[in-house]
Amino acid sequence: MAIITLAHNLRLRVVAEGVETEEQWRFLHLLRCDEIQGYVYSKPLPPEELELLLGSSNAIPAKA
């Protein structure tokens, strides 16, 4: 939490890498992490599959 708070005090956005589970995502959300990336959204994809994913209505999972 200290790293996220420090970054926010410096007016920086925080990106958590390697987020693999919903539990990790929820924890980072509680800590006010700005962005996440990792398997919780999608495995690494070749460009063609990424275009299909981004063009679909399932491109960005809804998180509450």
LUMMI-551799 format. One record per atom (N, C-alpha, C): chain; residue in one letter; y, z, x; residue number from 1. Coordinates in steps of 0.02 Angstrom, whole numbers. Example, Ala and Ser with C-alpha at 12.3 -4.5 7.8 and 13.67 -1.06 7.14 Angstrom:
residues 2
- chaine;residu;c2;c3;c1;num
- A;A;-284;390;660;1
- A;A;-225;390;615;1
- A;A;-165;390;660;1
- A;S;-112;354;642;2
- A;S;-53;357;684;2
- A;S;2;394;645;2
***
This chain:
residues 64
- chaine;residu;c2;c3;c1;num
- A;M;-59;0;41;1
- A;M;0;0;0;1
- A;M;63;0;43;1
- A;A;60;32;100;2
- A;A;119;37;143;2
- A;A;141;-32;167;2
- A;I;93;-76;183;3
- A;I;111;-143;207;3
- A;I;146;-182;153;3
- A;I;120;-178;91;4
- A;I;150;-214;35;4
- A;I;221;-187;22;4
- A;T;229;-122;22;5
- A;T;295;-92;12;5
- A;T;343;-112;66;5
- A;L;321;-110;128;6
- A;L;364;-130;184;6
- A;L;386;-203;176;6
- A;A;339;-247;161;7
- A;A;355;-317;152;7
- A;A;405;-327;95;7
- A;H;395;-293;39;8
- A;H;442;-298;-17;8
- A;H;511;-271;2;8
- A;N;513;-218;40;9
- A;N;578;-191;63;9
- A;N;615;-241;108;9
- A;L;577;-282;143;10
- A;L;605;-335;185;10
- A;L;617;-400;146;10
- A;R;607;-396;80;11
- A;R;614;-453;35;11
- A;R;567;-510;52;11
- A;L;506;-492;71;12
- A;L;453;-541;85;12
- A;L;403;-540;28;12
- A;R;370;-596;17;13
- A;R;316;-600;-31;13
- A;R;251;-587;6;13
- A;V;204;-555;-28;14
- A;V;141;-535;3;14
- A;V;84;-577;-25;14
- A;V;45;-607;20;15
- A;V;-13;-647;1;15
- A;V;-75;-614;30;15
- A;A;-122;-596;-14;16
- A;A;-186;-567;9;16
- A;A;-237;-624;15;16
- A;E;-268;-630;72;17
- A;E;-318;-682;83;17
- A;E;-388;-652;78;17
- A;G;-436;-693;59;18
- A;G;-505;-671;58;18
- A;G;-524;-628;-1;18
- A;V;-488;-633;-56;19
- A;V;-503;-594;-116;19
- A;V;-564;-625;-150;19
- A;E;-617;-586;-155;20
- A;E;-681;-613;-179;20
- A;E;-702;-587;-247;20
- A;T;-675;-531;-269;21
- A;T;-699;-501;-331;21
- A;T;-641;-484;-377;21
- A;E;-657;-478;-442;22
- A;E;-607;-457;-491;22
- A;E;-581;-387;-475;22
- A;E;-626;-345;-450;23
- A;E;-606;-276;-433;23
- A;E;-552;-277;-378;23
- A;Q;-562;-318;-327;24
- A;Q;-512;-324;-274;24
- A;Q;-447;-350;-303;24
- A;W;-451;-401;-346;25
- A;W;-391;-430;-376;25
- A;W;-353;-377;-416;25
- A;R;-388;-338;-457;26
- A;R;-356;-286;-498;26
- A;R;-322;-234;-453;26
- A;F;-355;-214;-399;27
- A;F;-326;-165;-353;27
- A;F;-262;-192;-322;27
- A;L;-264;-254;-299;28
- A;L;-204;-285;-268;28
- A;L;-149;-293;-320;28
- A;H;-167;-308;-381;29
- A;H;-118;-313;-435;29
- A;H;-83;-245;-446;29
- A;L;-121;-192;-445;30
- A;L;-92;-125;-453;30
- A;L;-45;-108;-396;30
- A;L;-60;-134;-337;31
- A;L;-17;-122;-278;31
- A;L;42;-169;-276;31
- A;R;47;-214;-325;32
- A;R;102;-262;-332;32
- A;R;101;-316;-278;32
- A;C;41;-336;-259;33
- A;C;34;-393;-214;33
- A;C;57;-456;-252;33
- A;D;94;-499;-219;34
- A;D;125;-556;-254;34
- A;D;77;-614;-267;34
- A;E;35;-629;-219;35
- A;E;-10;-687;-225;35
- A;E;-78;-669;-195;35
- A;I;-129;-704;-218;36
- A;I;-195;-696;-187;36
- A;I;-226;-764;-177;36
- A;Q;-274;-767;-132;37
- A;Q;-315;-826;-125;37
- A;Q;-384;-804;-106;37
- A;G;-433;-843;-125;38
- A;G;-501;-826;-106;38
- A;G;-551;-847;-159;38
- A;Y;-612;-827;-150;39
- A;Y;-668;-846;-193;39
- A;Y;-660;-822;-264;39
- A;V;-617;-773;-277;40
- A;V;-607;-750;-346;40
- A;V;-580;-807;-389;40
- A;Y;-544;-854;-359;41
- A;Y;-521;-914;-394;41
- A;Y;-568;-972;-387;41
- A;S;-588;-986;-325;42
- A;S;-630;-1045;-313;42
- A;S;-656;-1043;-241;42
- A;K;-714;-1072;-232;43
- A;K;-739;-1084;-164;43
- A;K;-698;-1140;-133;43
- A;P;-700;-1149;-68;44
- A;P;-664;-1206;-38;44
- A;P;-690;-1271;-66;44
- A;L;-645;-1317;-80;45
- A;L;-663;-1380;-112;45
- A;L;-638;-1440;-72;45
- A;P;-675;-1496;-74;46
- A;P;-648;-1557;-45;46
- A;P;-591;-1582;-89;46
- A;P;-547;-1623;-61;47
- A;P;-487;-1645;-98;47
- A;P;-502;-1674;-167;47
- A;E;-555;-1713;-173;48
- A;E;-570;-1745;-237;48
- A;E;-585;-1693;-291;48
- A;E;-624;-1642;-274;49
- A;E;-641;-1589;-322;49
- A;E;-580;-1546;-338;49
- A;L;-537;-1535;-289;50
- A;L;-477;-1496;-301;50
- A;L;-432;-1532;-351;50
- A;E;-425;-1598;-343;51
- A;E;-384;-1636;-391;51
- A;E;-412;-1629;-461;51
- A;L;-478;-1632;-468;52
- A;L;-508;-1624;-534;52
- A;L;-495;-1555;-562;52
- A;L;-502;-1504;-520;53
- A;L;-490;-1435;-542;53
- A;L;-418;-1425;-564;53
- A;L;-370;-1449;-524;54
- A;L;-300;-1440;-540;54
- A;L;-279;-1481;-601;54
- A;G;-314;-1535;-615;55
- A;G;-299;-1576;-673;55
- A;G;-329;-1550;-737;55
- A;S;-374;-1500;-732;56
- A;S;-407;-1474;-791;56
- A;S;-369;-1413;-818;56
- A;S;-386;-1394;-879;57
- A;S;-354;-1335;-909;57
- A;S;-381;-1271;-879;57
- A;N;-433;-1275;-838;58
- A;N;-463;-1216;-805;58
- A;N;-437;-1207;-734;58
- A;A;-383;-1241;-717;59
- A;A;-359;-1241;-648;59
- A;A;-341;-1171;-624;59
- A;I;-308;-1132;-664;60
- A;I;-287;-1066;-642;60
- A;I;-313;-1015;-693;60
- A;P;-362;-975;-672;61
- A;P;-389;-925;-719;61
- A;P;-336;-876;-742;61
- A;A;-339;-858;-805;62
- A;A;-291;-809;-831;62
- A;A;-309;-739;-806;62
- A;K;-261;-704;-780;63
- A;K;-271;-636;-755;63
- A;K;-224;-591;-794;63
- A;A;-250;-533;-814;64
- A;A;-208;-487;-851;64
- A;A;-198;-423;-812;64
***
